[in-house]
Amino acid sequence: MTVSKLACIYSALILHDNEVTVTEVKINALIKAAGVNVEPFWLGFFAKSLSNVNIASLICNVGVGGPAAAAGGAAPAGGAASATTAAPAEEKKKEEAKKEEPKRSNEDMGFGLFD
């Protein structure tokens, strides 16, 4: 990640932490105060990207996958009815995968912990 991106991210987090609206002008003011050189397009990019985003929920959901429909790809043409029938089939596949995994122990490898 470049210094420009990090400066904009940290500035946006500082503004959010102080309960200030994230704008291009305010990001620029923080970056200038820090003495960092940033390409001008990053300021507008981050300000516009974060204008309609709940930053608190974004921070709390880092690393969390998206909704199940988004994770599975495009929605089927059948709509909600086929989405509800797809869920039990997906659960069955998961259960079968769990059943197929063989139990492994030290005895299978030909040695034990204290041999």
N, CA, C and O atoms as a GROMACS GRO file, in nm:
protein
  460
    1MET      N    1   0.085  -0.117   0.000
    1MET     CA    2   0.000   0.000   0.000
    1MET      C    3   0.090   0.124   0.000
    1MET      O    4   0.192   0.127   0.069
    2THR      N    5   0.052   0.222  -0.077
    2THR     CA    6   0.135   0.341  -0.088
    2THR      C    7   0.113   0.436   0.030
    2THR      O    8   0.015   0.425   0.103
    3VAL      N    9   0.206   0.527   0.045
    3VAL     CA   10   0.197   0.627   0.152
    3VAL      C   11   0.072   0.713   0.133
    3VAL      O   12   0.008   0.753   0.230
    4SER      N   13   0.039   0.742   0.008
    4SER     CA   14  -0.078   0.826  -0.020
    4SER      C   15  -0.206   0.761   0.028
    4SER      O   16  -0.291   0.825   0.090
    5LYS      N   17  -0.220   0.633  -0.001
    5LYS     CA   18  -0.340   0.561   0.041
    5LYS      C   19  -0.347   0.554   0.193
    5LYS      O   20  -0.452   0.577   0.253
    6LEU      N   21  -0.235   0.520   0.255
    6LEU     CA   22  -0.234   0.510   0.400
    6LEU      C   23  -0.265   0.644   0.466
    6LEU      O   24  -0.337   0.648   0.566
    7ALA      N   25  -0.212   0.751   0.412
    7ALA     CA   26  -0.239   0.883   0.469
    7ALA      C   27  -0.388   0.915   0.461
    7ALA      O   28  -0.445   0.970   0.556
    8CYS      N   29  -0.450   0.882   0.349
    8CYS     CA   30  -0.595   0.908   0.334
    8CYS      C   31  -0.676   0.820   0.428
    8CYS      O   32  -0.773   0.866   0.488
    9ILE      N   33  -0.637   0.694   0.441
    9ILE     CA   34  -0.709   0.602   0.530
    9ILE      C   35  -0.699   0.650   0.675
    9ILE      O   36  -0.799   0.656   0.746
   10TYR      N   37  -0.577   0.682   0.718
   10TYR     CA   38  -0.560   0.727   0.856
   10TYR      C   39  -0.633   0.858   0.881
   10TYR      O   40  -0.690   0.878   0.988
   11SER      N   41  -0.632   0.947   0.784
   11SER     CA   42  -0.704   1.073   0.798
   11SER      C   43  -0.854   1.049   0.813
   11SER      O   44  -0.920   1.110   0.897
   12ALA      N   45  -0.908   0.959   0.731
   12ALA     CA   46  -1.051   0.926   0.740
   12ALA      C   47  -1.083   0.864   0.875
   12ALA      O   48  -1.188   0.895   0.933
   13LEU      N   49  -0.996   0.779   0.926
   13LEU     CA   50  -1.020   0.718   1.057
   13LEU      C   51  -1.013   0.822   1.169
   13LEU      O   52  -1.092   0.817   1.263
   14ILE      N   53  -0.921   0.915   1.158
   14ILE     CA   54  -0.911   1.022   1.258
   14ILE      C   55  -1.038   1.106   1.257
   14ILE      O   56  -1.094   1.138   1.362
   15LEU      N   57  -1.083   1.143   1.138
   15LEU     CA   58  -1.205   1.223   1.127
   15LEU      C   59  -1.324   1.147   1.185
   15LEU      O   60  -1.406   1.204   1.258
   16HIS      N   61  -1.334   1.020   1.152
   16HIS     CA   62  -1.446   0.940   1.204
   16HIS      C   63  -1.439   0.929   1.356
   16HIS      O   64  -1.541   0.940   1.425
   17ASP      N   65  -1.320   0.908   1.409
   17ASP     CA   66  -1.304   0.894   1.554
   17ASP      C   67  -1.344   1.020   1.627
   17ASP      O   68  -1.393   1.015   1.740
   18ASN      N   69  -1.324   1.134   1.563
   18ASN     CA   70  -1.362   1.262   1.623
   18ASN      C   71  -1.503   1.306   1.583
   18ASN      O   72  -1.544   1.419   1.609
   19GLU      N   73  -1.576   1.215   1.521
   19GLU     CA   74  -1.715   1.236   1.479
   19GLU      C   75  -1.729   1.357   1.387
   19GLU      O   76  -1.822   1.436   1.400
   20VAL      N   77  -1.634   1.369   1.292
   20VAL     CA   78  -1.635   1.475   1.193
   20VAL      C   79  -1.665   1.410   1.058
   20VAL      O   80  -1.616   1.301   1.029
   21THR      N   81  -1.745   1.477   0.976
   21THR     CA   82  -1.778   1.425   0.845
   21THR      C   83  -1.653   1.418   0.758
   21THR      O   84  -1.575   1.513   0.753
   22VAL      N   85  -1.635   1.306   0.690
   22VAL     CA   86  -1.519   1.286   0.605
   22VAL      C   87  -1.542   1.359   0.472
   22VAL      O   88  -1.629   1.321   0.393
   23THR      N   89  -1.463   1.463   0.449
   23THR     CA   90  -1.471   1.538   0.323
   23THR      C   91  -1.329   1.553   0.267
   23THR      O   92  -1.230   1.530   0.336
   24GLU      N   93  -1.324   1.591   0.140
   24GLU     CA   94  -1.195   1.608   0.074
   24GLU      C   95  -1.112   1.717   0.141
   24GLU      O   96  -0.991   1.703   0.157
   25VAL      N   97  -1.177   1.825   0.180
   25VAL     CA   98  -1.107   1.938   0.243
   25VAL      C   99  -1.049   1.897   0.378
   25VAL      O  100  -0.936   1.932   0.411
   26LYS      N  101  -1.126   1.823   0.456
   26LYS     CA  102  -1.080   1.784   0.589
   26LYS      C  103  -0.969   1.679   0.582
   26LYS      O  104  -0.876   1.681   0.662
   27ILE      N  105  -0.979   1.587   0.486
   27ILE     CA  106  -0.871   1.490   0.467
   27ILE      C  107  -0.743   1.564   0.427
   27ILE      O  108  -0.636   1.535   0.479
   28ASN      N  109  -0.757   1.659   0.336
   28ASN     CA  110  -0.642   1.737   0.290
   28ASN      C  111  -0.579   1.815   0.405
   28ASN      O  112  -0.456   1.823   0.413
   29ALA      N  113  -0.660   1.872   0.493
   29ALA     CA  114  -0.607   1.949   0.606
   29ALA      C  115  -0.524   1.860   0.698
   29ALA      O  116  -0.416   1.900   0.744
   30LEU      N  117  -0.572   1.739   0.725
   30LEU     CA  118  -0.497   1.648   0.812
   30LEU      C  119  -0.367   1.602   0.746
   30LEU      O  120  -0.264   1.592   0.813
   31ILE      N  121  -0.373   1.575   0.618
   31ILE     CA  122  -0.253   1.528   0.547
   31ILE      C  123  -0.148   1.638   0.540
   31ILE      O  124  -0.029   1.611   0.557
   32LYS      N  125  -0.191   1.762   0.516
   32LYS     CA  126  -0.096   1.874   0.515
   32LYS      C  127  -0.036   1.894   0.653
   32LYS      O  128   0.083   1.923   0.664
   33ALA      N  129  -0.116   1.880   0.758
   33ALA     CA  130  -0.065   1.896   0.894
   33ALA      C  131   0.039   1.789   0.927
   33ALA      O  132   0.131   1.812   1.005
   34ALA      N  133   0.023   1.671   0.866
   34ALA     CA  134   0.117   1.562   0.889
   34ALA      C  135   0.243   1.578   0.804
   34ALA      O  136   0.344   1.512   0.828
   35GLY      N  137   0.236   1.666   0.704
   35GLY     CA  138   0.353   1.688   0.619
   35GLY      C  139   0.375   1.577   0.518
   35GLY      O  140   0.489   1.550   0.480
   36VAL      N  141   0.268   1.512   0.473
   36VAL     CA  142   0.277   1.403   0.377
   36VAL      C  143   0.237   1.454   0.240
   36VAL      O  144   0.140   1.530   0.228
   37ASN      N  145   0.310   1.413   0.138
   37ASN     CA  146   0.275   1.449   0.000
   37ASN      C  147   0.184   1.341  -0.057
   37ASN      O  148   0.220   1.224  -0.061
   38VAL      N  149   0.066   1.383  -0.102
   38VAL     CA  150  -0.034   1.290  -0.155
   38VAL      C  151  -0.078   1.340  -0.292
   38VAL      O  152  -0.098   1.460  -0.313
   39GLU      N  153  -0.093   1.246  -0.386
   39GLU     CA  154  -0.147   1.283  -0.515
   39GLU      C  155  -0.289   1.334  -0.495
   39GLU      O  156  -0.365   1.274  -0.419
   40PRO      N  157  -0.327   1.443  -0.560
   40PRO     CA  158  -0.456   1.508  -0.534
   40PRO      C  159  -0.578   1.420  -0.561
   40PRO      O  160  -0.682   1.438  -0.496
   41PHE      N  161  -0.569   1.326  -0.654
   41PHE     CA  162  -0.688   1.246  -0.685
   41PHE      C  163  -0.729   1.153  -0.571
   41PHE      O  164  -0.846   1.115  -0.562
   42TRP      N  165  -0.635   1.116  -0.484
   42TRP     CA  166  -0.669   1.028  -0.372
   42TRP      C  167  -0.766   1.094  -0.275
   42TRP      O  168  -0.852   1.028  -0.218
   43LEU      N  169  -0.753   1.223  -0.256
   43LEU     CA  170  -0.839   1.295  -0.162
   43LEU      C  171  -0.986   1.284  -0.202
   43LEU      O  172  -1.071   1.246  -0.122
   44GLY      N  173  -1.013   1.318  -0.327
   44GLY     CA  174  -1.150   1.309  -0.377
   44GLY      C  175  -1.201   1.166  -0.381
   44GLY      O  176  -1.318   1.139  -0.352
   45PHE      N  177  -1.112   1.074  -0.418
   45PHE     CA  178  -1.150   0.932  -0.425
   45PHE      C  179  -1.198   0.881  -0.289
   45PHE      O  180  -1.304   0.820  -0.279
   46PHE      N  181  -1.119   0.905  -0.185
   46PHE     CA  182  -1.156   0.857  -0.053
   46PHE      C  183  -1.278   0.930   0.001
   46PHE      O  184  -1.364   0.868   0.064
   47ALA      N  185  -1.288   1.060  -0.022
   47ALA     CA  186  -1.402   1.136   0.028
   47ALA      C  187  -1.532   1.086  -0.036
   47ALA      O  188  -1.632   1.068   0.033
   48LYS      N  189  -1.530   1.064  -0.167
   48LYS     CA  190  -1.650   1.015  -0.235
   48LYS      C  191  -1.681   0.871  -0.198
   48LYS      O  192  -1.798   0.834  -0.184
   49SER      N  193  -1.578   0.789  -0.182
   49SER     CA  194  -1.599   0.648  -0.147
   49SER      C  195  -1.660   0.632  -0.009
   49SER      O  196  -1.741   0.541   0.014
   50LEU      N  197  -1.623   0.719   0.083
   50LEU     CA  198  -1.669   0.705   0.221
   50LEU      C  199  -1.790   0.793   0.252
   50LEU      O  200  -1.837   0.793   0.366
   51SER      N  201  -1.841   0.867   0.155
   51SER     CA  202  -1.952   0.958   0.182
   51SER      C  203  -2.080   0.885   0.220
   51SER      O  204  -2.156   0.934   0.303
   52ASN      N  205  -2.107   0.771   0.162
   52ASN     CA  206  -2.231   0.697   0.190
   52ASN      C  207  -2.206   0.567   0.264
   52ASN      O  208  -2.287   0.475   0.258
   53VAL      N  209  -2.094   0.559   0.335
   53VAL     CA  210  -2.057   0.436   0.405
   53VAL      C  211  -2.061   0.460   0.555
   53VAL      O  212  -2.016   0.564   0.604
   54ASN      N  213  -2.115   0.363   0.628
   54ASN     CA  214  -2.110   0.368   0.774
   54ASN      C  215  -1.973   0.316   0.815
   54ASN      O  216  -1.950   0.195   0.818
   55ILE      N  217  -1.883   0.407   0.847
   55ILE     CA  218  -1.745   0.370   0.875
   55ILE      C  219  -1.735   0.282   1.000
   55ILE      O  220  -1.650   0.193   1.006
   56ALA      N  221  -1.820   0.305   1.098
   56ALA     CA  222  -1.817   0.223   1.220
   56ALA      C  223  -1.847   0.077   1.188
   56ALA      O  224  -1.779  -0.012   1.239
   57SER      N  225  -1.947   0.051   1.105
   57SER     CA  226  -1.978  -0.088   1.070
   57SER      C  227  -1.870  -0.147   0.981
   57SER      O  228  -1.843  -0.266   0.986
   58LEU      N  229  -1.808  -0.064   0.900
   58LEU     CA  230  -1.698  -0.110   0.815
   58LEU      C  231  -1.581  -0.156   0.901
   58LEU      O  232  -1.520  -0.259   0.873
   59ILE      N  233  -1.551  -0.081   1.005
   59ILE     CA  234  -1.442  -0.117   1.095
   59ILE      C  235  -1.475  -0.244   1.172
   59ILE      O  236  -1.389  -0.330   1.189
   60CYS      N  237  -1.598  -0.256   1.219
   60CYS     CA  238  -1.637  -0.372   1.299
   60CYS      C  239  -1.647  -0.500   1.217
   60CYS      O  240  -1.638  -0.609   1.272
   61ASN      N  241  -1.666  -0.488   1.086
   61ASN     CA  242  -1.684  -0.606   1.003
   61ASN      C  243  -1.565  -0.637   0.915
   61ASN      O  244  -1.581  -0.699   0.810
   62VAL      N  245  -1.447  -0.594   0.955
   62VAL     CA  246  -1.327  -0.624   0.878
   62VAL      C  247  -1.303  -0.774   0.881
   62VAL      O  248  -1.301  -0.835   0.988
   63GLY      N  249  -1.286  -0.834   0.767
   63GLY     CA  250  -1.259  -0.977   0.759
   63GLY      C  251  -1.382  -1.064   0.758
   63GLY      O  252  -1.371  -1.185   0.742
   64VAL      N  253  -1.498  -1.005   0.776
   64VAL     CA  254  -1.622  -1.082   0.776
   64VAL      C  255  -1.669  -1.093   0.632
   64VAL      O  256  -1.669  -0.994   0.558
   65GLY      N  257  -1.709  -1.213   0.592
   65GLY     CA  258  -1.758  -1.232   0.456
   65GLY      C  259  -1.888  -1.159   0.432
   65GLY      O  260  -1.957  -1.119   0.526
   66GLY      N  261  -1.920  -1.141   0.308
   66GLY     CA  262  -2.042  -1.073   0.271
   66GLY      C  263  -2.163  -1.162   0.290
   66GLY      O  264  -2.151  -1.271   0.346
   67PRO      N  265  -2.278  -1.118   0.245
   67PRO     CA  266  -2.398  -1.200   0.258
   67PRO      C  267  -2.386  -1.328   0.178
   67PRO      O  268  -2.307  -1.336   0.083
   68ALA      N  269  -2.463  -1.429   0.215
   68ALA     CA  270  -2.453  -1.560   0.153
   68ALA      C  271  -2.479  -1.554   0.004
   68ALA      O  272  -2.412  -1.624  -0.073
   69ALA      N  273  -2.573  -1.473  -0.041
   69ALA     CA  274  -2.604  -1.465  -0.183
   69ALA      C  275  -2.486  -1.408  -0.260
   69ALA      O  276  -2.457  -1.454  -0.371
   70ALA      N  277  -2.418  -1.310  -0.204
   70ALA     CA  278  -2.304  -1.251  -0.272
   70ALA      C  279  -2.187  -1.349  -0.275
   70ALA      O  280  -2.112  -1.354  -0.373
   71ALA      N  281  -2.171  -1.426  -0.170
   71ALA     CA  282  -2.061  -1.521  -0.164
   71ALA      C  283  -2.081  -1.635  -0.262
   71ALA      O  284  -1.984  -1.691  -0.314
   72GLY      N  285  -2.206  -1.671  -0.289
   72GLY     CA  286  -2.234  -1.783  -0.378
   72GLY      C  287  -2.232  -1.745  -0.524
   72GLY      O  288  -2.243  -1.833  -0.610
   73GLY      N  289  -2.219  -1.620  -0.556
   73GLY     CA  290  -2.218  -1.578  -0.695
   73GLY      C  291  -2.349  -1.511  -0.729
   73GLY      O  292  -2.417  -1.456  -0.642
   74ALA      N  293  -2.384  -1.516  -0.856
   74ALA     CA  294  -2.506  -1.450  -0.902
   74ALA      C  295  -2.629  -1.523  -0.850
   74ALA      O  296  -2.628  -1.644  -0.832
   75ALA      N  297  -2.735  -1.447  -0.827
   75ALA     CA  298  -2.859  -1.504  -0.778
   75ALA      C  299  -2.925  -1.584  -0.890
   75ALA      O  300  -2.916  -1.546  -1.006
   76PRO      N  301  -2.992  -1.696  -0.857
   76PRO     CA  302  -3.060  -1.773  -0.960
   76PRO      C  303  -3.177  -1.696  -1.018
   76PRO      O  304  -3.231  -1.606  -0.954
   77ALA      N  305  -3.216  -1.731  -1.140
   77ALA     CA  306  -3.323  -1.659  -1.210
   77ALA      C  307  -3.458  -1.680  -1.144
   77ALA      O  308  -3.549  -1.599  -1.165
   78GLY      N  309  -3.475  -1.784  -1.065
   78GLY     CA  310  -3.603  -1.814  -1.003
   78GLY      C  311  -3.642  -1.721  -0.892
   78GLY      O  312  -3.758  -1.723  -0.850
   79GLY      N  313  -3.554  -1.640  -0.842
   79GLY     CA  314  -3.586  -1.545  -0.736
   79GLY      C  315  -3.573  -1.606  -0.598
   79GLY      O  316  -3.491  -1.694  -0.575
   80ALA      N  317  -3.656  -1.557  -0.506
   80ALA     CA  318  -3.646  -1.597  -0.366
   80ALA      C  319  -3.682  -1.743  -0.344
   80ALA      O  320  -3.625  -1.806  -0.255
   81ALA      N  321  -3.773  -1.798  -0.421
   81ALA     CA  322  -3.815  -1.937  -0.400
   81ALA      C  323  -3.700  -2.033  -0.422
   81ALA      O  324  -3.682  -2.126  -0.344
   82SER      N  325  -3.621  -2.011  -0.526
   82SER     CA  326  -3.511  -2.102  -0.551
   82SER      C  327  -3.395  -2.076  -0.455
   82SER      O  328  -3.314  -2.165  -0.432
   83ALA      N  329  -3.386  -1.956  -0.400
   83ALA     CA  330  -3.282  -1.927  -0.301
   83ALA      C  331  -3.309  -2.004  -0.172
   83ALA      O  332  -3.215  -2.049  -0.107
   84THR      N  333  -3.436  -2.020  -0.136
   84THR     CA  334  -3.467  -2.094  -0.014
   84THR      C  335  -3.445  -2.243  -0.033
   84THR      O  336  -3.412  -2.312   0.064
   85THR      N  337  -3.462  -2.294  -0.153
   85THR     CA  338  -3.437  -2.437  -0.175
   85THR      C  339  -3.289  -2.466  -0.189
   85THR      O  340  -3.246  -2.579  -0.168
   86ALA      N  341  -3.210  -2.365  -0.224
   86ALA     CA  342  -3.066  -2.385  -0.239
   86ALA      C  343  -2.997  -2.396  -0.103
   86ALA      O  344  -2.895  -2.464  -0.092
   87ALA      N  345  -3.051  -2.332  -0.001
   87ALA     CA  346  -2.987  -2.333   0.130
   87ALA      C  347  -2.982  -2.473   0.190
   87ALA      O  348  -2.875  -2.512   0.238
   88PRO      N  349  -3.092  -2.552   0.192
   88PRO     CA  350  -3.082  -2.687   0.248
   88PRO      C  351  -2.985  -2.776   0.169
   88PRO      O  352  -2.917  -2.859   0.228
   89ALA      N  353  -2.979  -2.759   0.038
   89ALA     CA  354  -2.887  -2.840  -0.042
   89ALA      C  355  -2.743  -2.806  -0.007
   89ALA      O  356  -2.657  -2.894  -0.002
   90GLU      N  357  -2.717  -2.679   0.018
   90GLU     CA  358  -2.582  -2.638   0.056
   90GLU      C  359  -2.545  -2.694   0.193
   90GLU      O  360  -2.431  -2.736   0.214
   91GLU      N  361  -2.641  -2.696   0.286
   91GLU     CA  362  -2.615  -2.752   0.418
   91GLU      C  363  -2.587  -2.901   0.409
   91GLU      O  364  -2.501  -2.952   0.482
   92LYS      N  365  -2.658  -2.972   0.322
   92LYS     CA  366  -2.635  -3.116   0.306
   92LYS      C  367  -2.494  -3.142   0.254
   92LYS      O  368  -2.429  -3.238   0.296
   93LYS      N  369  -2.447  -3.058   0.161
   93LYS     CA  370  -2.312  -3.075   0.107
   93LYS      C  371  -2.209  -3.057   0.217
   93LYS      O  372  -2.109  -3.130   0.222
   94LYS      N  373  -2.232  -2.959   0.304
   94LYS     CA  374  -2.139  -2.934   0.414
   94LYS      C  375  -2.137  -3.052   0.510
   94LYS      O  376  -2.030  -3.092   0.557
   95GLU      N  377  -2.255  -3.110   0.540
   95GLU     CA  378  -2.263  -3.223   0.630
   95GLU      C  379  -2.194  -3.345   0.570
   95GLU      O  380  -2.124  -3.418   0.640
   96GLU      N  381  -2.212  -3.367   0.440
   96GLU     CA  382  -2.148  -3.480   0.374
   96GLU      C  383  -1.996  -3.465   0.375
   96GLU      O  384  -1.924  -3.562   0.394
   97ALA      N  385  -1.949  -3.342   0.355
   97ALA     CA  386  -1.806  -3.318   0.357
   97ALA      C  387  -1.747  -3.346   0.494
   97ALA      O  388  -1.636  -3.399   0.506
   98LYS      N  389  -1.822  -3.311   0.598
   98LYS     CA  390  -1.776  -3.339   0.733
   98LYS      C  391  -1.772  -3.489   0.760
   98LYS      O  392  -1.679  -3.537   0.825
   99LYS      N  393  -1.871  -3.564   0.711
   99LYS     CA  394  -1.876  -3.707   0.732
   99LYS      C  395  -1.765  -3.779   0.658
   99LYS      O  396  -1.714  -3.880   0.706
  100GLU      N  397  -1.726  -3.730   0.542
  100GLU     CA  398  -1.626  -3.796   0.460
  100GLU      C  399  -1.485  -3.781   0.514
  100GLU      O  400  -1.398  -3.862   0.480
  101GLU      N  401  -1.459  -3.682   0.598
  101GLU     CA  402  -1.326  -3.663   0.652
  101GLU      C  403  -1.293  -3.777   0.748
  101GLU      O  404  -1.363  -3.797   0.847
  102PRO      N  405  -1.188  -3.852   0.719
  102PRO     CA  406  -1.154  -3.964   0.807
  102PRO      C  407  -1.090  -3.913   0.936
  102PRO      O  408  -1.021  -3.811   0.938
  103LYS      N  409  -1.115  -3.986   1.042
  103LYS     CA  410  -1.053  -3.954   1.171
  103LYS      C  411  -0.909  -4.003   1.166
  103LYS      O  412  -0.882  -4.117   1.129
  104ARG      N  413  -0.817  -3.917   1.204
  104ARG     CA  414  -0.676  -3.954   1.202
  104ARG      C  415  -0.625  -3.960   1.345
  104ARG      O  416  -0.665  -3.881   1.430
  105SER      N  417  -0.538  -4.053   1.368
  105SER     CA  418  -0.478  -4.064   1.499
  105SER      C  419  -0.330  -4.097   1.481
  105SER      O  420  -0.285  -4.124   1.370
  106ASN      N  421  -0.257  -4.096   1.590
  106ASN     CA  422  -0.115  -4.129   1.584
  106ASN      C  423  -0.093  -4.274   1.545
  106ASN      O  424   0.010  -4.307   1.487
  107GLU      N  425  -0.188  -4.361   1.577
  107GLU     CA  426  -0.175  -4.502   1.544
  107GLU      C  427  -0.171  -4.523   1.392
  107GLU      O  428  -0.102  -4.613   1.344
  108ASP      N  429  -0.244  -4.442   1.318
  108ASP     CA  430  -0.246  -4.453   1.173
  108ASP      C  431  -0.109  -4.422   1.112
  108ASP      O  432  -0.076  -4.472   1.005
  109MET      N  433  -0.030  -4.340   1.178
  109MET     CA  434   0.100  -4.299   1.124
  109MET      C  435   0.211  -4.398   1.159
  109MET      O  436   0.322  -4.385   1.109
  110GLY      N  437   0.181  -4.494   1.242
  110GLY     CA  438   0.282  -4.593   1.277
  110GLY      C  439   0.366  -4.556   1.398
  110GLY      O  440   0.459  -4.628   1.431
  111PHE      N  441   0.335  -4.447   1.464
  111PHE     CA  442   0.407  -4.412   1.585
  111PHE      C  443   0.312  -4.338   1.679
  111PHE      O  444   0.211  -4.283   1.637
  112GLY      N  445   0.348  -4.338   1.805
  112GLY     CA  446   0.268  -4.271   1.905
  112GLY      C  447   0.346  -4.156   1.966
  112GLY      O  448   0.461  -4.131   1.929
  113LEU      N  449   0.285  -4.088   2.056
  113LEU     CA  450   0.347  -3.971   2.118
  113LEU      C  451   0.470  -4.009   2.201
  113LEU      O  452   0.568  -3.935   2.203
  114PHE      N  453   0.465  -4.125   2.268
  114PHE     CA  454   0.574  -4.163   2.359
  114PHE      C  455   0.655  -4.280   2.307
  114PHE      O  456   0.721  -4.347   2.387
  115ASP      N  457   0.655  -4.309   2.178
  115ASP     CA  458   0.733  -4.419   2.123
  115ASP      C  459   0.880  -4.383   2.112
  115ASP      O  460   0.961  -4.464   2.068
   0.00000   0.00000   0.00000
